[in-house]
Amino acid sequence: MKLADQEVKHRIGEIIGGKRLFHLQCSELNDLFIFTMPSPQAKLKADLIYDATFMQAVEREIPTRREMERMQHEAGVISSKDFKRIQSLEESVKTLKLMRSRSRSQKQVTELEMRITVKENLLIQIRQQHEKYYYHTAEAKAEQEKTVYLIRLGILSFDEKPYWSSLEEFKKDKRQLAQSILIREYLDFARGYDTKTIRFIARNKEWRIFWKACTKTGSPLFEGPVTSWDINKLLLTYWSDFYESIMGHPNSPLEEVINDDYKCDQWVEDQMRQVMSQDDGDITQKSEGGKVKVTRHVNEPYRVVTQKEFDAEQAEKAKIQTRNSK
């Protein structure tokens, strides 16, 4: 992908500020809104609201999604073929997500995410045929309460005050078209930028200038503690550090490789294979000048160190091994 410099600057501003201006124009409403990214604390509270609502719904004997599908299958609403496909796809998604959580390869993670998206979209396509039934499940009730909580916090009027002052006001608002557009656009914003966009920004000169200035001076990248950063800030920091390691590598690949996500991931994979091919847990590759080009333990993140730092680490490991053997 490629973004114009002005668009990159605009998106960097959005990430730093955690806000986006949105102009809603429809038959029911014409107004300006400000979207704000949900903080980790807000997401945690939203998840707790989901769990509490789900448990309360189950206690009131509202069927779960799986129970509803079984009842629809028994009633002949869902065909046996679709019922089996739903079960198979759910198991596949569960397995793929487990594989993603255990993978150390960014390339593999990206491929797994694509496969998860495909299968989840297939699930949506099948379920959309029977969506009116799912609306009355425990999961639907829980998701509704979670969503309402997040949008009430995140959708502001232009003066940056909550557009709906209370849950009751939100539920009494009869402008269904305007509400649906706002909810759809806000949830898309709250999910954060996709990985391709974040990676493009992380290696772009407009951001690299800011990144370098902050890291060299020790200034914070964003306001507040790291635990308060939203998903865009966390991912941009991660990918900025990722490219910093690659660009600072003595054998750093060509710019065209760095700018191509697939080729860049392949280069990192090549480095990983060299690491894993060693008999012990460490790899040391020396240039003609005697510097350590790569030092990595299989259970540590990728990094580049000097010969002096490497020697000190090895000496410390030797001391620990000697103590442990006594």
C-alpha positions in Angstrom: 0.0 0.0 0.0 1.0 3.6 -0.4 -0.3 6.8 1.3 0.5 10.4 0.4 2.6 12.4 2.8 -0.4 14.5 3.8 -2.5 11.4 4.5 0.3 10.0 6.7 0.6 13.2 8.7 -3.2 13.1 9.1 -3.2 9.6 10.4 -0.2 10.2 12.7 -2.2 13.1 14.2 -5.2 10.8 14.7 -3.0 8.2 16.4 -1.3 10.7 18.7 -4.6 12.4 19.6 -6.6 9.2 19.7 -9.5 11.1 18.0 -11.2 11.4 14.6 -13.6 14.0 13.2 -16.7 12.5 11.6 -19.3 14.3 9.6 -22.6 12.5 9.6 -25.0 13.3 6.7 -28.2 11.4 6.4 -31.9 12.1 6.2 -32.2 12.1 10.0 -29.2 14.1 11.1 -26.5 16.4 9.7 -23.8 17.1 12.3 -20.2 16.9 13.3 -18.9 14.3 15.8 -15.6 13.5 17.4 -14.7 9.8 17.9 -12.3 8.9 20.7 -10.4 5.7 21.0 -11.4 3.4 23.9 -8.7 3.1 26.5 -7.6 -0.4 27.7 -9.5 0.4 31.0 -12.7 1.1 29.0 -12.3 -2.1 27.0 -11.8 -4.1 30.2 -15.0 -2.5 31.7 -16.8 -3.3 28.4 -15.7 -6.9 28.6 -16.9 -7.1 32.2 -20.3 -5.7 31.2 -20.4 -8.4 28.4 -19.6 -11.2 30.9 -22.1 -10.0 33.5 -24.9 -9.5 30.9 -24.2 -12.9 29.4 -24.4 -14.6 32.8 -27.6 -12.8 33.7 -29.2 -13.7 30.4 -28.3 -17.4 30.9 -29.8 -17.3 34.4 -33.0 -15.9 32.8 -32.9 -19.0 30.5 -32.2 -16.9 27.4 -30.6 -19.4 25.0 -27.0 -19.1 23.9 -26.0 -18.9 20.3 -25.1 -22.6 20.2 -28.4 -23.6 21.8 -30.3 -21.4 19.4 -28.6 -23.1 16.5 -29.4 -26.5 17.8 -33.1 -25.6 18.3 -33.2 -24.1 14.7 -31.6 -27.3 13.4 -34.1 -29.5 15.3 -37.0 -27.3 14.0 -35.7 -27.6 10.4 -34.9 -23.8 10.2 -31.2 -24.5 9.7 -30.3 -27.4 7.3 -28.1 -30.2 8.5 -25.5 -29.1 6.0 -25.4 -25.6 7.4 -25.4 -26.8 11.0 -22.4 -29.0 10.4 -20.6 -26.2 8.5 -21.2 -23.8 11.4 -19.7 -26.4 13.9 -16.8 -27.1 11.6 -16.0 -23.4 11.0 -16.2 -22.6 14.8 -13.7 -25.4 15.6 -11.4 -24.2 12.8 -11.5 -20.6 14.0 -10.8 -21.7 17.6 -7.8 -23.8 16.4 -6.4 -21.0 14.2 -6.7 -18.5 17.1 -4.8 -20.8 19.4 -2.1 -21.3 16.7 -1.9 -17.5 16.3 -1.4 -17.0 20.1 1.5 -19.4 20.1 3.3 -18.3 17.0 6.5 -16.3 17.2 6.6 -15.6 13.5 5.0 -12.4 12.3 4.7 -13.8 8.8 2.8 -16.8 10.2 0.6 -14.6 12.4 -0.4 -12.5 9.4 -1.3 -15.6 7.4 -3.3 -17.1 10.3 -5.2 -13.8 10.7 -6.1 -13.9 7.0 -7.4 -17.5 7.4 -9.3 -16.6 10.5 -11.0 -13.6 8.7 -12.0 -15.9 5.8 -13.6 -18.5 8.1 -15.3 -15.8 10.3 -16.8 -14.2 7.2 -18.1 -17.6 6.0 -19.7 -18.0 9.5 -21.3 -14.6 9.1 -22.7 -15.4 5.7 -24.4 -18.6 6.9 -25.7 -16.9 10.1 -27.0 -13.8 8.3 -29.7 -16.0 6.8 -31.1 -16.6 10.3 -30.0 -13.4 12.0 -33.5 -12.6 13.4 -33.1 -15.7 15.6 -29.6 -14.8 16.9 -30.9 -11.4 18.0 -32.6 -13.1 21.0 -29.5 -15.0 22.2 -27.5 -14.4 25.4 -24.5 -13.4 23.3 -26.5 -10.8 21.4 -27.8 -9.2 24.6 -24.3 -9.1 26.1 -22.8 -7.7 22.9 -25.5 -5.0 22.7 -24.7 -3.8 26.3 -21.0 -3.8 25.7 -21.4 -1.8 22.4 -23.7 0.7 24.0 -21.2 1.3 26.8 -18.3 1.9 24.4 -20.2 4.2 22.0 -21.5 6.3 24.8 -17.9 6.9 25.9 -16.5 7.3 22.4 -19.0 9.3 20.4 -18.9 12.9 21.3 -20.5 16.1 20.0 -18.1 18.6 18.5 -17.7 20.4 21.9 -16.3 17.0 23.1 -19.2 16.2 25.4 -21.0 12.8 25.3 -23.6 12.9 22.5 -26.0 10.8 24.6 -25.8 11.9 28.2 -27.3 8.6 29.6 -28.2 5.1 28.5 -31.8 6.0 28.7 -31.3 8.9 26.3 -29.5 6.6 23.9 -32.3 4.1 24.0 -35.0 6.7 23.6 -33.3 8.2 20.4 -35.6 7.0 17.6 -33.2 8.1 14.8 -32.4 4.6 13.9 -30.6 5.3 10.6 -28.4 8.0 12.2 -27.6 5.7 15.1 -26.7 2.7 12.9 -24.3 4.8 10.8 -22.7 6.3 13.9 -22.3 2.9 15.6 -20.9 1.3 12.4 -18.4 4.1 11.8 -17.3 4.3 15.4 -16.7 0.6 15.8 -14.6 0.6 12.7 -12.6 3.5 14.1 -12.3 1.8 17.6 -10.8 -1.4 16.0 -7.8 0.7 15.1 -5.9 0.8 11.8 -5.1 -2.5 10.0 -1.6 -3.9 10.3 -0.6 -2.8 6.7 -1.4 0.8 7.5 0.4 0.8 10.8 3.5 -0.8 9.2 3.5 1.8 6.4 3.4 4.6 9.0 6.0 3.0 11.2 8.7 3.0 8.4 7.6 6.3 6.8 9.9 9.3 7.1 7.2 11.5 8.6 6.9 9.3 11.6 10.6 8.2 11.7 11.6 11.8 12.4 9.2 12.0 15.4 10.3 8.5 16.6 14.0 9.3 16.4 13.5 12.6 18.3 11.6 10.9 21.1 14.0 7.9 21.5 17.1 10.1 21.3 15.9 12.6 23.9 14.0 10.1 26.1 10.8 12.0 25.6 7.5 10.0 25.8 5.9 9.1 22.5 2.4 9.6 23.7 0.7 11.0 26.8 0.1 8.9 29.9 1.5 5.6 31.0 1.8 2.7 28.5 -1.1 0.9 30.2 -3.4 3.8 29.0 -2.3 3.6 25.4 -4.9 2.5 22.8 -4.3 -0.2 20.2 -3.0 2.2 17.5 -0.4 3.6 19.9 0.8 0.2 21.0 1.0 -1.3 17.5 2.8 1.7 16.1 5.3 1.5 18.9 5.8 -2.2 18.3 6.3 -1.9 14.5 8.5 1.2 14.9 10.9 -0.8 17.2 10.7 -3.7 14.7 11.9 -1.5 11.8 14.4 0.2 14.1 16.1 -3.2 14.7 16.1 -4.0 11.0 17.3 -0.6 9.8 20.1 -0.7 12.4 21.2 -4.2 11.5 24.8 -4.3 10.0 23.4 -6.3 7.1 20.2 -4.4 6.8 18.2 -5.3 3.7 17.6 -2.9 0.8 14.9 -0.3 1.2 12.7 -2.0 -1.3 12.7 -5.1 0.9 11.9 -3.1 4.0 9.0 -1.4 2.2 7.5 -4.7 1.1 5.8 -6.4 4.1 6.1 -9.9 2.6 9.8 -9.6 1.6 10.6 -7.9 5.0 9.0 -10.7 6.9 10.8 -13.2 4.7 14.1 -11.6 5.6 13.3 -11.8 9.3 12.3 -15.5 8.8 15.7 -16.1 7.3 17.4 -14.6 10.3 15.2 -16.8 12.6 16.2 -19.9 10.7 19.8 -19.1 11.2 19.2 -18.7 14.9 17.3 -22.0 15.1 20.0 -23.9 13.2 22.6 -23.4 15.9 23.3 -26.2 18.4 22.9 -24.0 21.4 20.3 -21.3 22.1 22.4 -18.4 20.8 23.6 -17.2 17.5 26.6 -15.0 16.9 27.6 -13.9 13.4 30.7 -11.8 13.2 31.6 -9.4 10.5 35.2 -8.9 9.3 35.6 -6.2 12.0 34.7 -8.7 14.7 31.4 -7.1 15.6 28.4 -9.2 16.5 25.8 -8.7 13.8 23.0 -10.7 15.4 22.6 -12.1 18.8 19.3 -13.8 19.7 18.0 -16.5 22.1 15.1 -18.5 20.8 13.0 -17.3 23.8 14.0 -13.6 23.4 12.9 -10.9 21.0 15.1 -10.1 18.0 17.8 -7.6 18.8 21.3 -6.4 17.8 24.1 -5.9 20.3 27.7 -5.0 20.3 30.5 -7.5 20.8 31.2 -6.0 24.3 27.5 -6.4 25.3 27.4 -10.0 24.0 30.6 -11.0 25.8 29.2 -9.6 29.1 26.0 -11.5 28.6 27.8 -14.8 27.9 30.1 -14.2 31.0 27.0 -13.7 33.2 25.3 -16.8 31.8 28.5 -18.8 32.5 28.5 -17.6 36.1 24.8 -18.6 36.5 25.4 -22.1 35.0 28.4 -22.6 37.3 26.4 -21.7 40.4 23.5 -23.9 39.4 25.8 -26.9 38.8 27.3 -26.7 42.3 
